[in-house]
Amino acid sequence: MGLLASGQAMLGVAMEGESQPITYRRDATSLYFSAMPSGPQETTDDGGIGLGIDTSERDFSFAVSKLGALDLPVVGDEIDWAIGGKTYYFRVLSMNGTRCFDWLDNHQLRIAVHAKLSRVS
């Protein structure tokens, strides 16, 4: 195994260890698997007027094969993440006009899907 392949394998193991169960939804299809949430935490910018505005964005990283027949993420897909007694609902979005995900390795086996919090229940 070459150095690059060895590093990618170690990254995959590390990511699986930090993964959380999610539901990935598109139209009538729901898939249940583990992904690693990352990226900015909830941020609040009230502009100095005392009103909190939630701008929480996250990346969810996982093996692209987990999407099965859905193939690749598309804008508008939804990710539900239940943690701490609450469910956080995220909508997949593109970042600055680019695609809604990034490849995490040269072999295009793992992706980071960009999503923004839409509601909490």
C-alpha positions in Angstrom: 0.0 0.0 0.0 1.4 3.4 -1.0 1.8 6.3 1.3 -1.3 8.1 -0.2 -3.5 5.0 0.0 -2.3 4.4 3.6 -3.2 8.0 4.6 -6.6 7.8 2.9 -7.3 4.5 4.7 -6.3 6.1 8.1 -8.6 9.1 7.3 -11.5 6.7 6.6 -11.0 4.9 9.9 -10.8 8.2 11.8 -13.9 9.5 10.2 -15.9 6.4 11.0 -14.8 6.7 14.6 -16.3 10.2 14.9 -19.5 9.5 12.9 -23.0 10.1 14.1 -26.3 8.5 12.8 -28.1 10.6 10.2 -31.1 10.3 7.9 -30.4 11.4 4.3 -33.6 12.3 2.4 -34.4 13.1 -1.2 -38.1 13.1 -2.2 -39.6 9.8 -1.0 -36.3 8.1 -0.4 -34.8 8.0 3.2 -31.4 6.5 3.8 -30.0 5.8 7.3 -26.3 5.7 7.9 -23.5 7.3 9.9 -21.7 10.5 8.8 -19.2 12.8 10.5 -20.6 16.3 11.1 -18.0 19.0 10.9 -17.5 22.6 10.0 -18.7 25.8 11.7 -20.7 25.4 14.9 -23.8 27.5 15.4 -22.9 31.1 15.1 -24.9 34.1 16.2 -24.7 37.5 14.8 -27.2 39.9 16.2 -25.8 43.0 14.7 -25.7 44.6 18.1 -29.5 44.7 18.5 -29.9 41.7 20.9 -31.6 39.4 18.4 -29.8 36.1 17.9 -29.7 34.9 14.2 -28.7 31.3 13.7 -26.5 30.8 10.7 -25.5 27.2 11.4 -23.8 25.5 8.5 -22.1 22.1 8.6 -20.5 19.6 6.4 -21.5 15.9 6.7 -18.7 13.6 5.6 -19.2 10.0 4.5 -18.5 7.4 1.9 -20.3 8.3 -1.4 -21.3 4.6 -1.7 -23.8 5.2 1.2 -26.0 7.2 -1.1 -26.6 4.1 -3.3 -29.0 4.7 -6.2 -29.2 8.4 -5.3 -25.7 8.7 -6.8 -24.4 12.2 -5.7 -25.9 14.9 -3.5 -28.1 17.6 -5.0 -29.2 21.0 -3.7 -32.4 20.5 -1.7 -31.6 17.1 -0.2 -32.2 17.0 3.5 -30.1 15.6 6.4 -31.7 14.9 9.8 -29.4 14.6 12.7 -30.8 13.6 16.1 -28.5 14.4 19.1 -29.1 15.4 22.7 -32.8 14.8 22.6 -33.4 17.2 19.6 -33.5 16.6 15.9 -31.6 19.1 13.7 -32.9 19.4 10.1 -30.4 20.5 7.5 -30.9 21.4 3.8 -28.1 20.6 1.3 -26.9 23.8 -0.4 -24.2 24.9 -2.7 -21.4 27.1 -1.4 -20.8 30.3 -3.3 -22.3 29.0 -6.5 -20.2 25.8 -6.5 -21.4 22.2 -6.2 -23.0 21.1 -2.9 -20.2 18.8 -1.9 -16.5 18.4 -2.0 -14.5 15.2 -2.7 -12.3 14.3 0.3 -9.9 12.0 -1.6 -8.3 11.5 -5.0 -10.3 8.3 -5.7 -13.6 10.1 -5.1 -14.8 7.6 -2.5 -15.6 10.1 0.3 -17.5 13.4 0.2 -18.3 16.3 2.5 -21.8 17.5 1.8 -22.5 21.2 2.6 -25.7 21.9 4.5 -27.4 24.7 6.5 -29.7 24.3 9.5 -33.3 24.8 8.6 -35.1 24.0 11.8 -34.8 22.2 15.2 -37.4 20.1 17.0 
